Amino acid sequence: MRKLYLISIFILAILNCYGQEETFGRITITPYISNKVELGDTGKKYLRTKMAQIVTIGEATGGFDQRFIITPALDVLEESTTASIPQKTSLKVSITFFIGDGMAGTLFGSNNIEVTGIGDSHKDAIYSAIKKINAKDKGLQTLISESKKRIVKYYDTVSPSLIKEAEGCMANADYETALSKLAVIPFLCKDYDTAQKLIAKCGSKILERDNAVLLMKAKTAWNTSPNKEGARKASELISQMNISSASVKSEVNQLNNQIKQRLIQIEEKEMELEQVRIINEAELRSKEIEASAKVTSSFFGALPKLVYSIFSWF
């Protein structure tokens, strides 16, 4: 268990260093507002921000998973006009937050709160009420906590299948799809450690693939322009590589030697080229996780907008 904890801390530190917004292993409940909520863009922005605060306090944010959602329903219970000058609109608003599996349509639970808002108009009073939602509300945070347990239970059930599917994708060199299956398995899940090892393995394969592409581009740049400019382009491409094996380093050194010998012939001087070295185990681990995280972010970012089946929740 201690080893698992240290691996997780290591991965979190790596991703934070690179400004990675999403992190492997985090339970995530995504704020979602359905079309049934008629608030306008500004009102939805306020409400989405408030829900983000709720899940952040409940430590249910920061991962890749978008399957589980928190979504609201609003109902105006009372509306009146103040006796002040100028007169203002006062609203008593009932807001119910629902949390569940949006993809399967399974509701985990809900919590209702009532807030009062005052504004120059009905719309402003609604905004005022939303801003008064207490993100630390005990009922809301209890709902978050219980929902997280349901999410872990869900992944304890499906993670063996996800891992098997990911391994099949890896066998076909489809590392993007493999990572999309592994990235959502949370830290508290029994198969988390296995998932993280496979994520690192995907990262290793991605680095190998990227190195091969960069080396090919460097060779092409040099062969196309066997001069000082071609050497500059080749060296720039080599600098982007993460050398993790002696065989790759040998290929790069061979290209560097070719470039140096040619430049001595035509320039009568030696040009300083990118020096390569095999990165150590800690650096390699860092690069593997970084590569996996970037690919996973791109994969999820390119997916079409999810459609949730939550009509029965309201």
Sequence and secondary structure as in RCSB ss.txt:
>XXXX:A:sequence
MRKLYLISIFILAILNCYGQEETFGRITITPYISNKVELGDTGKKYLRTKMAQIVTIGEATGGFDQRFIITPALD
VLEESTTASIPQKTSLKVSITFFIGDGMAGTLFGSNNIEVTGIGDSHKDAIYSAIKKINAKDKGLQTLISESKKR
IVKYYDTVSPSLIKEAEGCMANADYETALSKLAVIPFLCKDYDTAQKLIAKCGSKILERDNAVLLMKAKTAWNTS
PNKEGARKASELISQMNISSASVKSEVNQLNNQIKQRLIQIEEKEMELEQVRIINEAELRSKEIEASAKVTSSFF
GALPKLVYSIFSWF
>XXXX:A:secstr
 HHHHHHHHHHHHHHHHTT SS TT    EE   TT   HHHHHHHHHHHHHHHHHHTT  SSS  SEEEEEEEE
EEEEEE SSSS  EEEEEEEEEEEEETTTTEEEEEEEEEEEEEESSHHHHHHHHHHT  TT HHHHHHHHHHHHH
HHHHHHHHHHHHHHHHHHHHHTT HHHHHHHHTTS TTSTTHHHHHHHHHHHHHHHHHHHHHHHHHHHHHHHHH 
 SHHHHHHHHHHHTT    SHHHHHHHHHHHHHHHHHHHHHHSS           HHHHHHHHHHHHHHHHHHHH
HHS       GGG 
